[in-house]
C-alpha cells in the first residue's frame, strides 16, 4: 500500500488552477516558498496550507492530488516547500528538520495579518504531519484563525519512527532517504561553503547517524537523541484546541501505530484518529468505487474540511 500510489497513473496537473509563487519569511535569513492557488475572493473562503514529508516537495504527487481536490471544493490552497526542499536550498542557511514548527506558526501569522484570512487549515504528511500537529499544539487557543489540522501518518515520536525505519524490512525506504539527505547536504554545502564539515558524510550509513552528525547540530540540538525527543509533537498534543484529524495505518512500516493508542490521544475531545488496518505509509489506495476515486486518505481529508465527522473505524 505504501508504494502502489506512486506507480499508478494519475493526472495531477494543476495547470487549470490559478497559481502565485510566494516567499514567506519565517526567520530573518530564512524563507519558505509556497505556491498559492487563490479562489476569486480569497478572504471569503477557508484556506488550506499543505506541508510535505521527508524528502518531498510542493510538487509531490500527494501534495498535488490533495491540492486539486481542496481547491475544487472551494478552498484556497497553499503548497509549501519545507526549508531547502523543492529546489529552495538557497533560501535558508539551515537544513530542514522535524522540529521547525515555528515556520508554520509564522506562516499562519502572515496569512492572518497580511492577507486578512480568518479560517486556516493545516494539513501535513509524515514529517509534515508532525510539524503541523506541533505548531497547532504550540498555538493552543492563541490563534482564532486556525480552524483545524489534519495529519497523515505523522511521526509524532521521531525516536520510535527512526528506529522502525532502520529495521531491515525497510531497507528500500531507508536507503532512499539517507541517499537523498546526503545529496541535499552536498548541494547546501556548495551554496554555504564552510558551514558543514562533510568529512564524515561518506561514513554515514543510517538516518540516525545523519541526524546525529548534521540535522541535530544544525538545528541547535545537543545530538540526535535530543533532537528526536524534542521535535516530537507528542509533547504538545494535549494542548491542541481545534478539530484535529490523524489518519494513520496500522501496517505503516515506520510509523508505529502504538504511538496513537495512548489515552491522551484517544480520549482527546478534539482529536479523531482514523486508523484502518491497511494503508502503508501515506498510501491508502482503495479499490474502485462509484462514489469516489481510489485515494482514500485525500477523500477523508476533504470530508473533514467540509465539516463531516470522521469515522474512526
C-alpha positions, 0 to 999 in steps of 0.5 A: 500500500505504501508504494502502489500510489506512486506507480499508478497513473494519475493526472495531477496537473494543476495547470487549470488552477490559478497559481502565485509563487510566494516567499514567506519569511519565517526567520530573518535569513530564512524563507519558505516558498509556497505556491498559492492557488487563490479562489476569486475572493480569497478572504471569503473562503477557508484556506488550506496550507499543505506541508510535505514529508521527508524528502518531498516537495510542493510538487509531490504527487500527494501534495498535488492530488490533495491540492486539486481536490481542496481547491475544487471544493472551494478552498484556497490552497497553499503548497509549501516547500519545507526549508531547502526542499523543492529546489529552495536550498538557497533560501535558508542557511539551515537544513530542514528538520522535524522540529521547525514548527515555528515556520508554520506558526509564522506562516499562519501569522502572515496569512492572518495579518497580511492577507486578512484570512480568518479560517486556516487549515493545516494539513501535513504528511509524515514529517509534515504531519508532525510539524503541523500537529506541533505548531497547532499544539504550540498555538493552543487557543492563541490563534482564532484563525486556525480552524483545524489540522489534519495529519497523515501518518505523522511521526509524532515520536521521531525516536520510535519512527527512526528506529522502525525505519532502520529495521531491515524490512525497510531497507528500500525506504531507508536507503532512499532517504539517507541517499537523498539527505546526503545529496541535499547536504552536498548541494547546501554545502556548495551554496554555504561553503564552510558551514558543514564539515562533510568529512564524515558524510561518506561514513554515514550509513543510517538516518540516525547517524545523519541526524546525529552528525548534521540535522541535530547540530544544525538545528541547535540540538545537543545530538540526535537523541535530543533532537528526536525527543524534542521535535516530537509533537507528542509533547504538545498534543494535549494542548491542541484546541481545534478539530484535529484529524490523524489518519494513520495505518496500522501496517505503516512500516515506520510509523508505529501505530502504538504511538496513537493508542495512548489515552491522551490521544484517544480520549482527546475531545478534539482529536479523531484518529482514523486508523484502518488496518491497511494503508502503508505509509501515506498510501491508502489506495482503495479499490474502485468505487462509484462514489469516489476515486481510489485515494482514500486518505485525500477523500477523508481529508476533504470530508473533514474540511467540509465539516463531516465527522470522521469515522474512526473505524 
